[in-house]
Amino acid sequence: MSDTHISLEDIASLAKRRGFIYQGSEIYGGLAGTWDYGPLGVALKRNIVNAWWKFFVDSRDDMYGVDSAILMNPKVWQASGHVAGFTDPLIEDVKTKKRYRLDHLLEDAGVDIKGMDLAAMTAAVKDKGLKSPDGNELGNPASFNLLFETSMGAVEGEKSTIYLRGETAQGMFVNFKNIVDSFYPDLPFGIAQIGKAFRNEISPRDFIFRTREFEIMEFEYFINPTTWEAEFEKWRGLMHDWCNSLGLPAEKVHELEVPAEDRAHYSKRTIDFEFDFPFGKKELYGLAYRTDFDLTNHQNASGKNLEYRPKDGSAPFVPHVIEPTFGVDRTLMAVLCNAYSEDEQNGEKRVFLKLPKDLAPVKACVSPLLKNKPELVSKAREVYSMLKKELGAVMWDDNGNIGKRYRRQDEIGTPACITIDFETIEGDGTVTLRDRDTAEQKRVKIDELLPHL
Ligand code: GAP
């Protein structure tokens, strides 16, 4: 069945109902731009993150992992240009004093804002006679810094302002020298990290698509500048391979060459990888050529030599950087949207998540046909323990009738359901193995279950 009719509400409501994602601080009415992952969401997220680490770090011999502190010396963010340049355009409703993202207002009004600077956007507001969502006049736009500020130190008056990190990348740049000193890597090599980032987004929206606290998987790939174009192409291809490994169809992943005016302050070339979300084609990932912008700025600001000394004795230089970056939450959202499916089974509508097996939060569910028959229950427990030992994420379900149990597992994307019935204990020792996508059932010997799963 086509998925064009699927809405964000369908995804969000399933995610809440089945324990993937809840609103942050929900019992207090929530906190805008924050979401909490429930048991199944955590499992799905962990599977994604582990798959990414395996794909880009463990399976390669040119990648070094780090886990740097979220709180960093504020000089890092001054040198990186984030204090001055990490901004979004804001505009104020003159009556209510509410502030809005100017680019979002224009996009919502059907204006193509690609390549527009603040002055061009201001002109477009005038041209269109744009009003605030409350119907009032809009004031003059201004740039708004996205870094979250907090203060460090216990003594009032002696506290210093520090920032929650706006990207994980700076943790890799400030550890460049440490990695070189500890491991003497050959160039090119990468430093990878997965972790939380924080942005004071003015209009968090679209469920977990734009939030104030989110997770990034990214790496800085240090290169000789003469090779940047070839390296850029290499990572571009590998990013598509990664999307493919997640089961995201190539026709739903698009590239956008970001024009110079829209690129981040550090980038000489950026390609956005966009995905067809239910609310439109939106950025999923980014690939940027950050040049030597960060290392050179940190070298100048810290006074530490951040050059790379080639092993062949040629002249030292500050390496350039290619940066593939991947939002964890957006990955999870793309995977969920892509997996969400509906069909009809026995005349009834069925919702199921067609998740790739290695990403599914639960790998298999084991049930006794009837829960009041001890001989069925004990055999089912035996099978459950055996599978749990091997696969870990196996669920037990003996609630309601078997059809309801299948539906529950379909909705959370469990690839296989195993039912222990009278034929198992009185007949040939086989169990029913049901497939999530086709709903087909077949009889399988217990000791042949594992290869099937
Ligand atoms: N170090 C580069 C960097 O941080 P970015 O494009 O600003 O680049 C990286 O962010 C990725 O993080 C994006 O491609 C997107 O997947 C995700 N992302 C960015 N802002 C986000 C937000 N407010 N909420 C959720 N994910 C976000």
Residues whose N, C-alpha, C, O or C-beta is under 5 A from the ligand:
A	BS01	GAP	G166 E167 A169 E201 I208 F209 R210 T211 F214 I216 L284 Y285 G286 T325 F326 G327 R330
